[in-house]
Amino acid sequence: MRASTSAGRFRAKAIAGTRAVMIALNCDNDARKGLLGFAFRRQRVDADPEPRWLRSLKVFESVVPKPDLEKGDYRTNEFPIQSFLWSDYTADPGTTYKFEIFPAFGRPGALELGDSLKLEVTTEFENDGQHGIWFNRGAIASQAYARQFQNHKPTDEEMNNPNDKHTKWLSRGLLEACLEYINTTKRSEALRACIYEFTYAPIIEAFKKKVDDGFDVKLIVHDDKKGENRKAIKRARLDLMRDGERIVIWRTRPPIPHNKFIVKLEGDNAQQVWTGSTNITPSGFLGQSNVGHLINDSGVAKQYLNYWTILSDNPTSAPAKARVAEISSYPPALVKQSSMTCIFSPRATASMLNWYADRMSDATSSIMFTAAFTVADDFIEPLGRKRDFLRFVLKEKPPTPAERKALEGDRDLVISYGAVLGAAFRVKEGKIVATRKVKIFPLDRWFLKEELTREQGNIFFVHTKYLLIDPLSEDPLICTGSANFSANSLTSNDENMVLIRGSTRVADIYMTEFDRLFRHFYFRDVANEVEMKRKEGARPEKVFLDENDKWTDSYFYPGGFKSRRREMFFDIPTANWTVAAGKHSNDEPVRPKKKKKAKAAKATPAKAKKAKKKKKKKKKT
């Protein structure tokens, strides 16, 4: 849902997802004179008798010189929000809210509130009958979790209990939705799944119950080298075979059979598919950021069932690529309006990287992109090229030196990554390495200390895989699934991706969740950098509000990031990505073959000894 309003020279626009509402603000340049921020009041129509002033996390130093940010109850009518973009991350799905936003003038301690901007917003239902979309919390280290659970680290027993309060809070509906999808399977229906990591007890037990009750269930599961999936299945006592037919089909051929989808059939006809980025692990549902996407479309479900059937033979690379090509060809540049196009892997080439890069080039108002590891070389040019609109990249790992050099030249491109408060990280030989701890200043004391024990090389924060092209337009493009937007993901792994064109509802849900995580981690990154540069004992600037209208300058600086962000909600070009895409060729591009690395000659013991002596002599010299 999208809503807009105005009052005098101030304007507001709201975009509602399922559990988040973004409110963008704007005003005439001279209207910001004396502006100290915005006071927010919210009323949940079905529950709140009166509107309530919302909390503020910053205060005026002259009013509260020593704030207790953990226990203090500071409200925006006294300590306003100093931003032209604010989001409510506490909303519930399918719920109507009334917002009142007041420009605040006067002076600290004696604010004068201007005319209110009034918005009525109804959040999206998680499942509208065609698309069901659930994002987990994806940020265990947060002020909300610390305030509610006193930074309690969930135990294995708690995580394996879907009704545990910590599990429910972290899952945010994702686990419940997946369990419901499996549990509501009827006698006339069957389940077909492709699963990469399969170790989370509640989901395994849900499948086991269906098997025990005589339902038609078949699971293609990764036969991982460490045997974790086999151990978990054995612990759950899930049968591998029944009546001579395999229930569990081990996928052994590719290095990474990375799918996580479940097809539901009525007789022989596929009806629904559950897909997305969520691995069947405790971390997949409760830790790292993930999405579960249920598509209730028989055409899409049938394509997934055909794909499942190909993989059920456990084919080697060449046969798999040949058969996948028959059901998942290179898509046209301009996919059909209000359509869904399935992209499956492994593929003969990584030409889909060209396709995604072209859509980035076609964008006219904004790009939002998640990249777990690195940004593909194909994306560097369209992301890094100087353009007059914002591009946002959310990564798991800090940018590599090469990425920083290529991408950080344009201030309209902003990168956020899974930063850990209190530690500086860098990428070394593809792995995340902690360089040094950062002394935490007061604003950051709410965050979980256990994050400082982050394991190197693991996906800890950002695990989603999606690309949004012009999401604020009336004809957005959403690309979502299990694939990591990399060459190996396309040519070596089992993967799936869905290209969804024209659904503003799907775009709004993905966009509000992207904004939530992007800003959450961007704050951490900035806070760490500020703290590292700050001299010992210096005043922690970020704790306090500005006491005059100087904070607005960055929002009206021509071409600046905050100016662009303020404008992007109100100055959306009429022509979106579809105009340029319609002019592209639909032919699949021919990608240059990878150059094989020359094998280093094996050193004989004698040569190795000689080289060692030479190196030692050189060092002495």
C-alpha positions in Angstrom: 0.0 0.0 0.0 1.2 3.5 -0.8 -0.3 6.7 0.6 0.6 10.4 0.4 -0.5 13.6 2.0 0.6 17.3 2.5 0.1 20.1 4.9 1.3 23.6 4.0 4.8 23.3 2.5 5.4 19.8 3.9 4.7 16.5 2.2 4.7 12.9 3.3 4.5 9.5 1.5 4.1 6.1 3.2 5.0 2.7 1.7 3.7 -0.3 3.7 5.1 -3.8 3.6 3.9 -6.6 5.9 5.7 -5.7 9.1 7.4 -2.4 8.2 6.1 1.0 7.1 8.4 3.6 5.5 7.5 7.2 5.7 9.3 9.7 3.5 9.1 13.4 4.2 9.8 16.5 2.0 9.4 20.2 2.2 10.2 23.4 0.3 13.8 24.6 0.8 12.9 27.7 2.8 10.4 25.7 5.0 13.2 24.0 6.8 14.3 27.3 8.5 14.2 26.6 12.3 13.1 23.0 11.7 14.3 20.8 14.7 12.8 17.6 13.4 9.6 15.7 13.2 7.3 14.4 16.0 5.5 11.2 15.2 2.2 10.0 16.7 0.7 6.6 15.8 -2.6 4.9 16.5 -3.4 1.2 15.7 -7.0 1.5 14.7 -8.2 -1.8 16.1 -6.4 -1.6 19.4 -5.3 1.9 20.5 -8.1 4.2 21.9 -5.8 7.2 21.5 -2.7 7.9 19.3 0.7 7.6 21.1 3.9 9.6 20.7 6.6 7.3 19.4 10.0 6.8 21.0 13.1 8.7 20.2 16.6 7.3 20.5 18.4 10.6 20.7 17.9 13.7 22.9 18.9 17.3 23.1 22.1 17.6 25.2 20.9 20.9 26.8 17.7 19.2 28.0 19.1 15.7 29.0 22.9 16.0 29.3 23.3 12.4 30.6 20.7 10.3 28.9 19.9 6.7 30.0 19.4 5.4 26.5 18.7 1.9 27.8 16.0 2.7 30.3 15.0 6.3 29.5 11.6 6.9 28.0 12.1 9.7 25.4 9.3 10.7 23.0 9.4 12.4 19.7 7.1 15.3 20.8 10.0 16.4 23.0 13.0 14.9 21.1 12.0 14.8 17.4 13.3 12.6 14.6 16.0 14.5 12.7 15.6 12.7 9.4 13.4 12.9 6.2 13.0 9.2 6.2 11.6 7.2 9.1 10.4 3.6 9.3 8.1 1.8 11.7 9.5 -1.8 12.2 6.9 -2.8 14.8 3.9 -3.0 12.5 1.7 -6.2 12.2 0.5 -7.6 8.9 -3.0 -6.7 7.6 -3.4 -3.9 10.2 -4.6 -0.3 9.8 -2.5 2.5 11.4 -3.0 6.2 11.6 0.1 8.4 11.6 0.4 12.0 12.4 3.7 13.8 11.7 4.4 17.3 13.0 7.2 19.5 11.9 8.9 20.7 15.2 10.1 24.3 15.6 10.9 26.5 18.6 13.8 25.5 20.8 14.9 22.4 22.8 12.8 22.0 25.9 10.0 24.2 24.4 9.1 22.8 21.0 6.4 24.3 18.8 4.6 21.7 16.6 3.4 22.8 13.2 0.4 21.5 11.2 0.2 17.7 11.2 0.6 15.5 8.1 -2.0 12.7 8.4 -1.6 9.3 6.9 -3.8 6.2 7.2 -2.0 3.0 6.1 -3.0 -0.7 6.0 -0.1 -3.1 6.0 0.0 -6.0 3.6 -1.3 -9.4 4.5 1.6 -11.9 4.5 -0.3 -14.1 2.0 -2.8 -12.6 -0.4 -3.5 -15.8 -2.2 -0.9 -15.4 -4.9 2.3 -14.4 -3.0 3.0 -15.2 0.6 6.2 -13.4 1.8 7.8 -13.8 5.2 11.1 -12.2 6.2 12.6 -13.2 9.5 14.1 -10.7 12.0 17.6 -11.2 10.6 19.2 -9.1 13.3 19.4 -10.8 16.7 21.7 -8.0 17.8 19.2 -5.1 18.0 18.0 -2.7 20.6 14.5 -4.3 20.4 15.8 -7.8 21.3 18.1 -6.5 24.0 15.2 -4.5 25.6 12.8 -7.4 25.4 15.0 -10.3 26.3 18.0 -8.8 28.1 20.4 -10.1 25.4 19.6 -13.7 26.2 21.3 -16.1 23.8 18.7 -18.7 22.8 19.5 -22.3 23.8 19.2 -25.2 21.4 16.1 -26.3 23.2 14.5 -22.9 22.8 15.4 -22.7 19.1 13.9 -26.1 18.5 10.6 -25.0 20.1 8.4 -23.1 17.6 6.3 -21.7 20.5 9.3 -20.4 22.5 9.1 -16.6 22.9 12.7 -16.0 21.6 12.1 -18.3 18.6 8.8 -16.6 17.7 10.4 -13.1 17.9 13.4 -14.0 15.8 11.4 -16.1 13.2 8.9 -13.2 12.8 6.4 -15.6 11.1 8.9 -17.3 8.8 9.1 -20.6 10.7 5.3 -20.6 11.4 4.6 -20.1 7.7 6.9 -22.9 6.5 5.5 -25.3 9.1 1.9 -24.4 8.1 2.7 -25.0 4.4 3.9 -28.5 5.2 1.3 -29.3 7.9 -1.7 -28.3 5.9 -0.9 -30.7 3.1 -4.1 -32.7 2.4 -4.5 -36.4 1.7 -5.0 -35.7 -2.0 -1.8 -33.7 -2.1 1.9 -34.6 -2.3 5.2 -32.8 -1.4 8.4 -32.6 -3.5 11.4 -30.7 -2.0 14.9 -29.8 -2.9 17.0 -29.0 0.2 20.6 -27.9 0.6 21.0 -27.8 4.4 18.5 -30.0 6.3 19.3 -29.8 10.1 16.4 -27.9 11.7 14.4 -30.3 13.9 10.9 -28.6 13.7 10.9 -28.7 9.8 12.4 -32.3 9.6 9.8 -33.4 12.2 7.0 -31.8 10.1 8.1 -33.8 7.1 8.5 -37.0 9.2 4.9 -36.7 10.5 3.6 -36.5 6.9 5.7 -39.6 6.0 4.5 -41.5 9.1 0.9 -40.6 8.2 1.3 -42.2 4.8 1.5 -39.0 2.7 3.4 -38.9 -0.6 6.6 -37.1 0.3 9.9 -37.1 -1.6 12.9 -35.0 -0.6 16.1 -34.4 -2.6 18.7 -33.6 0.0 22.4 -32.6 -0.2 24.7 -35.4 0.8 27.1 -33.1 2.5 30.7 -34.1 3.2 30.4 -33.7 6.9 27.3 -35.8 7.0 25.3 -33.2 9.0 22.1 -33.8 7.0 22.3 -37.6 7.4 22.9 -37.1 11.2 19.8 -34.8 11.5 17.6 -37.2 9.5 18.8 -40.1 11.6 18.1 -38.2 14.9 14.6 -37.5 13.7 14.1 -41.1 12.6 12.8 -40.0 9.2 12.5 -43.0 7.0 14.7 -43.0 3.9 12.6 -45.5 2.0 9.0 -46.8 2.0 7.6 -49.7 0.0 10.8 -49.9 -2.1 10.6 -46.2 -3.1 13.0 -43.5 -1.9 11.7 -40.8 0.4 15.1 -39.2 0.7 17.1 -38.9 -2.6 20.7 -38.0 -2.0 22.1 -35.2 -4.3 25.8 -36.0 -4.6 26.9 -34.5 -8.0 27.3 -30.7 -7.8 29.6 -29.1 -5.1 26.6 -27.0 -3.9 23.0 -28.2 -4.6 21.8 -24.9 -3.2 18.0 -25.1 -3.7 15.5 -24.7 -0.8 12.1 -25.2 -2.4 9.0 -27.3 -1.7 6.4 -28.0 -4.4 2.9 -29.0 -3.4 0.9 -31.2 -5.8 -2.8 -32.0 -6.2 -2.7 -35.4 -7.8 -0.2 -35.0 -10.6 -0.7 -31.2 -10.9 1.7 -28.9 -9.2 -0.2 -26.0 -7.5 2.2 -24.1 -5.2 5.9 -23.7 -4.5 7.7 -22.5 -1.4 11.0 -20.9 -2.3 13.4 -18.2 -1.2 16.8 -18.1 0.6 16.0 -19.9 3.8 18.1 -22.9 4.6 16.5 -25.6 6.8 18.8 -24.7 9.8 18.3 -22.9 13.1 20.4 -20.0 11.7 18.4 -19.9 8.5 15.2 -19.3 10.3 16.4 -17.4 13.4 19.8 -15.9 12.7 20.9 -14.6 9.3 18.4 -12.5 7.3 16.2 -14.7 5.0 13.0 -14.7 3.1 10.4 -17.5 2.5 8.3 -16.8 -0.6 5.2 -18.9 -1.3 3.9 -18.7 -4.9 0.4 -19.9 -5.5 0.5 -20.3 -9.3 0.1 -23.6 -11.1 2.3 -22.5 -14.0 5.2 -21.6 -11.8 4.7 -24.6 -9.6 4.7 -26.9 -12.7 8.1 -25.5 -13.8 9.5 -26.2 -10.3 8.2 -29.7 -10.4 9.8 -30.3 -13.8 13.0 -29.0 -12.4 12.7 -31.3 -9.3 12.1 -34.3 -11.6 15.4 -33.5 -13.5 17.3 -33.4 -10.2 15.7 -36.5 -8.8 17.9 -38.6 -11.2 21.0 -37.0 -9.4 22.4 -36.1 -12.9 26.0 -35.1 -13.5 26.8 -31.6 -14.8 26.5 -32.0 -18.5 23.1 -33.8 -18.5 21.8 -31.5 -15.9 22.6 -28.4 -17.9 21.1 -29.9 -21.1 17.8 -30.8 -19.4 17.6 -27.5 -17.4 18.1 -25.6 -20.7 14.9 -27.2 -22.1 12.7 -25.8 -19.3 14.6 -22.6 -18.4 15.9 -20.7 -21.5 17.5 -17.3 -21.5 14.6 -14.8 -20.8 13.7 -11.8 -23.0 15.0 -8.4 -21.9 11.5 -7.2 -21.3 9.7 -10.1 -19.5 5.9 -10.0 -19.9 4.0 -7.6 -17.7 2.4 -9.1 -14.5 4.4 -12.3 -15.1 6.7 -14.6 -13.3 9.7 -16.2 -15.1 11.7 -19.1 -13.6 15.5 -19.3 -13.9 17.1 -22.6 -12.9 20.7 -23.8 -12.7 23.1 -25.3 -13.6 23.3 -23.5 -16.9 25.8 -23.8 -19.8 27.0 -20.2 -19.2 26.7 -17.4 -16.7 24.9 -15.2 -19.3 22.2 -14.4 -16.7 24.8 -12.1 -15.2 24.5 -10.1 -18.4 20.7 -10.0 -18.1 20.8 -8.7 -14.5 23.5 -6.2 -15.4 21.4 -4.9 -18.3 18.4 -4.5 -16.1 20.6 -2.4 -13.7 21.6 -0.3 -16.6 17.9 0.1 -17.6 16.8 1.4 -14.2 15.8 5.1 -13.9 14.9 5.7 -10.2 16.6 3.2 -7.8 18.3 -0.2 -7.5 18.4 -2.3 -4.3 20.6 -5.4 -4.4 21.8 -8.0 -1.9 25.1 -9.7 -2.4 26.3 -12.2 0.2 29.9 -12.5 -0.9 31.2 -10.3 -3.7 29.7 -8.1 -6.4 30.0 -9.8 -9.8 32.3 -8.1 -12.2 29.4 -7.7 -14.6 27.6 -5.5 -12.1 30.4 -3.1 -11.4 29.9 -0.8 -14.3 26.1 -0.4 -14.1 26.3 0.1 -10.3 29.4 2.3 -10.3 28.6 4.4 -13.3 27.8 8.1 -12.4 24.0 8.4 -12.5 21.5 10.8 -11.0 19.7 8.3 -8.8 20.6 6.1 -5.8 21.8 2.5 -5.9 21.9 0.5 -2.7 24.1 -2.6 -2.2 23.6 -4.8 1.0 26.4 -7.3 1.5 27.4 -9.9 4.0 31.1 -9.1 3.8 32.8 -5.8 3.8 33.7 -4.5 0.3 37.0 -5.9 -1.0 39.7 -3.3 -1.9 38.8 -3.8 -5.6 35.1 -3.3 -4.9 35.8 -0.1 -2.9 38.0 1.3 -5.7 35.4 0.5 -8.4 32.2 1.4 -6.6 32.9 4.1 -4.1 33.7 6.9 -6.6 30.1 7.8 -6.9 28.3 9.1 -3.9 24.9 7.9 -5.4 26.0 4.3 -4.7 25.8 3.3 -1.1 27.1 0.0 0.4 26.0 -1.5 3.7 27.3 -4.7 5.1 27.0 -7.1 8.1 29.1 -5.0 10.3 29.6 -6.0 14.0 29.4 -3.2 16.5 32.6 -3.1 18.4 34.8 -4.7 15.8 36.5 -3.6 12.6 36.6 -6.1 9.8 38.3 -6.5 6.5 38.4 -9.1 3.8 41.6 -11.1 3.4 41.8 -13.9 0.9 38.0 -14.1 0.7 37.5 -14.4 4.4 36.3 -11.9 7.0 39.1 -11.1 9.4 38.7 -9.0 12.6 41.4 -6.3 12.6 40.8 -4.8 16.0 38.1 -4.2 18.6 36.5 -0.8 18.8 35.7 0.8 22.2 31.9 1.0 22.3 30.5 4.4 23.1 27.2 4.8 25.0 24.8 4.5 22.1 25.9 1.0 21.3 25.7 -0.7 24.7 22.4 -2.5 23.8 24.0 -4.8 21.2 24.9 -8.4 21.8 28.5 -9.0 22.8 28.4 -12.5 21.4 28.7 -11.1 17.9 32.3 -10.4 18.6 32.9 -14.2 18.4 31.7 -14.3 14.8 33.2 -17.3 13.0 35.4 -16.3 10.0 34.1 -17.1 6.6 30.5 -17.9 7.7 27.3 -16.3 6.5 26.2 -14.6 9.7 24.0 -11.7 8.7 22.9 -11.2 5.1 21.8 -14.4 3.4 19.0 -13.0 1.1 19.4 -13.1 -2.7 17.3 -10.5 -4.5 17.5 -7.6 -6.9 14.9 -4.8 -7.1 14.8 -2.6 -10.2 12.8 0.7 -9.9 10.8 -0.7 -6.9 9.1 2.7 -6.4 7.7 2.8 -9.9 4.3 1.4 -11.0 6.0 -1.4 -12.9 8.8 -2.8 -10.7 11.0 -5.8 -11.3 11.8 -8.2 -8.5 14.4 -11.0 -8.9 14.4 -13.4 -5.9 15.4 -16.9 -5.0 18.4 -19.0 -3.8 21.1 -17.9 -6.3 23.9 -15.6 -5.2 24.2 -13.7 -8.5 27.6 -15.2 -9.3 29.1 -17.2 -12.2 29.6 -20.4 -10.1 26.0 -20.1 -8.8 24.7 -20.2 -12.4 27.1 -22.8 -13.9 28.0 -25.1 -11.1 25.2 -25.1 -8.5 21.6 -26.2 -8.3 19.8 -22.9 -8.0 16.4 -21.2 -8.6 15.3 -17.6 -9.2 12.0 -16.0 -10.1 11.7 -12.8 -12.1 8.5 -11.0 -11.0 7.4 -8.1 -13.1 4.7 -5.5 -12.2 3.7 -6.4 -8.7 3.9 -3.3 -6.6 2.7 -5.3 -3.6 5.7 -7.7 -3.8 8.1 -4.8 -4.4 6.8 -2.9 -1.4 7.3 -5.8 0.9 10.8 -6.5 -0.3 11.7 -2.8 -0.4 10.6 -2.1 3.2 12.5 -5.1 4.4 15.6 -4.1 2.4 15.4 -0.6 4.0 15.1 -2.1 7.5 18.3 -4.3 7.2 20.2 -1.8 5.1 19.9 1.0 7.6 20.4 -1.4 10.6 23.8 -2.5 9.3 24.7 0.9 7.8 24.4 2.4 11.3 26.8 -0.2 12.7 29.4 0.4 9.9 29.3 4.2 10.4 29.4 3.9 14.2 32.5 1.7 14.1 34.3 4.1 11.7 33.3 7.1 13.8 34.5 5.4 17.0 37.8 4.4 15.5 38.5 7.9 14.3 37.3 9.5 17.5 40.0 10.6 20.1 39.8 9.0 23.5 37.4 10.8 25.7 35.8 12.9 22.9 32.1 13.6 23.0 30.0 10.9 21.2 28.2 13.1 18.7 25.7 10.5 17.5 24.0 10.3 20.9 22.6 13.9 20.7 20.3 15.8 18.4 21.3 19.0 16.7 19.9 22.0 18.6 19.2 24.0 15.5 18.3 23.4 11.8 21.8 22.6 10.7 20.9 18.9 10.5 18.7 19.7 7.5 21.7 21.0 5.4 22.8 17.5 4.2 19.2 16.8 3.1 19.2 19.8 0.8 22.8 19.6 -0.5 22.6 19.5 -4.3 23.4 16.0 -5.5 24.2 14.7 -2.0 23.2 11.2 -0.8 20.5 12.4 1.7 19.2 14.9 -0.9 18.9 12.1 -3.5 17.2 9.9 -0.9 14.7 12.6 0.0 13.9 13.3 -3.7 13.6 9.6 -4.8 10.3 9.1 -3.1 8.7 12.3 -4.6 10.4 12.7 -8.1 9.9 9.3 -9.7 10.5 9.4 -13.4 7.5 8.5 -15.6 9.8 6.3 -17.8 11.1 3.3 -15.8 13.4 0.4 -16.7 10.9 -1.1 -19.2 11.6 1.7 -21.8 15.3 0.8 -22.2 14.7 -2.9 -21.7 12.3 -2.8 -24.7 15.2 -1.7 -27.0 17.5 -4.6 -26.0 18.1 -7.6 -28.1 16.6 -10.8 -26.8 19.5 -12.9 -28.0 21.6 -14.7 -25.4 25.0 -13.0 -25.3 28.1 -15.1 -25.9 30.4 -14.8 -22.8 34.2 -15.1 -23.2 35.6 -18.4 -22.0 37.4 -18.3 -18.7 41.1 -18.4 -19.0 42.6 -21.5 -17.4 45.2 -20.8 -14.8 48.5 -22.2 -15.7 49.5 -25.0 -13.3 52.6 -24.3 -11.3 55.3 -26.9 -11.8 55.8 -29.1 -8.9 59.0 -28.4 -7.0 61.2 -31.4 -6.4 62.6 -31.8 -2.9 66.1 -30.7 -4.1 64.7 -27.6 -5.8 62.6 -26.7 -2.8 65.6 -27.0 -0.5 67.7 -24.8 -2.8 65.0 -22.2 -3.0 64.7 -22.1 0.8 68.4 -21.6 1.2 68.4 -18.8 -1.4 65.5 -17.1 0.5 67.3 -17.4 3.8 70.5 -15.9 2.4 68.6 -13.0 0.9 66.9 -12.3 4.2 70.3 -12.2 6.0 71.6 -9.8 3.4 
